[in-house]
């Protein structure tokens, strides 16, 4: 599966199948939140939060690709990520793009 942020794939012609998406909602871990809060006192990277966001992004991407595969797509173009807070201490990562099928 080709996944690209560009709107076109050079040398390929395709038909649009539709929008595909995948999401992941992640909550903070109390222990992680405490240790990361302590880190804010001295500064520096919040490594466990970086890991949490990377995991959420990977899961959202995987789910988007699974949805594209389910409708017979060969690629996803115009792929983007967005995030939002859905509740106190919980954030959503959404991966979305346009599923396409190559024309021979």
Secondary structure as GFF3:
##gff-version 3
##sequence-region A 1 104
A	DSSP	beta_strand	2	3	.	.	.	ID=ss1
A	DSSP	beta_strand	14	27	.	.	.	ID=ss2
A	DSSP	alpha_helix	30	42	.	.	.	ID=ss3
A	DSSP	alpha_helix	47	70	.	.	.	ID=ss4
A	DSSP	beta_strand	75	87	.	.	.	ID=ss5
A	DSSP	beta_strand	90	102	.	.	.	ID=ss6
###
